Amino acid sequence: MTQLKRTKLIHHQQAKGNVLLIYTGGTFGMMRNTVGSLVPFDFSNMVDHLPTIKNLSLNIDVIEFEKPIDSANINPEHWQLMAALIESNYQDFDGFVILHGTDTMAFSASALSFMLEGLSKPVILTGAQLPISEPRSDARENLITAIEIAAAKENGKPIVPEVAIFFDYELLRGNRSKKVESMQFDAFDSGNYPALAKAGVKIDFNRSAILSVNTEKSLSVRKKFDSSIALIKLYPGISNAYLHAVIRTEGLKALIIETYGSGNAPTDTYLLTILAEAVKKGIIVLNISQCQGGRVTQGKYETSKTLDEIGVIGGLDLTTEAAVTKLMFLLGNFPQEVVRTKVIENFAGELTI
Ligand code: ASP
């Protein structure tokens, strides 16, 4: 079980707002030990690396994972924990910042966007490509602006009432984002949706792109996930034995196929036979594209028409990260027949119908 530690990081007599920082781990909070390897550092030293955080005039509380994790180790239990922390602290804070490794940040952001129904406060995920202890680190700018955005209000209402990723001067919708870069600072992109804000001298919010929410609605959190899914990325020469093995996976409830372009797959009969067999067995088969931009339009080419005919569901412009987490979330909370229709309904701005 993940152990947590809570501290009041910054406290002002007359603060402009309250932000809860949830520190899960990732490169952000690492420093070099005596032999030069990167190891998680004690979060209470964070202010030493970022003294200007005090100038934000915000109260900042921190809940940290006692053992910070590399985000390659994130799993649905961590999503449940993050959502539970937001739920139990919801009334006391204006916004939430989650410090998270970049590797699976887009999965966590997508999962949280589905779990936090009725969310009307900002939940901003951020991290860094270089640890905060490094002189050229991107950690300082990412964290300071993420906190500012989490606290930003207009006419008393949060400007960004949704789950988003702030990274390298851009705010992106969480469930539209992808990690696209492991060396440069611009690690994230959302090919199918415009940035929600750009941070320069001022933070320019793209108001028409930000979700408009009913602030009267209260937060309700669904925490169940069912991982009985599989993902096949198509490639020329994919073997029948592999397809066969995946589709025969014990207990499989949904299968995502990452196809080419606008949803195209080889018209090879074995693939189609095996997918038709899966659909007949009641397995949900969802077609999403390997492209970073554009959408699946089944029937546009002959190579996607049969998929449509055999009952494969066209996944529109869902990212892989959103498709995986949405199916796991829906299967955990709804009967299979309902999941079939809900998967292509818009829950939190993750797709364009
Ligand atoms: N492996 C790290 C993680 O995702 C990479 C990072 O934080 O940038 O936790």
Boltz pocket constraint, residues with backbone or C-beta under 6 A from the ligand:
constraints:
  - pocket:
      binder: B
      contacts: [[A, 25], [A, 26], [A, 27], [A, 28], [A, 69], [A, 70], [A, 71], [A, 72], [A, 100], [A, 101], [A, 102], [A, 103], [A, 104], [A, 127], [A, 128], [A, 129]]
      max_distance: 6.0
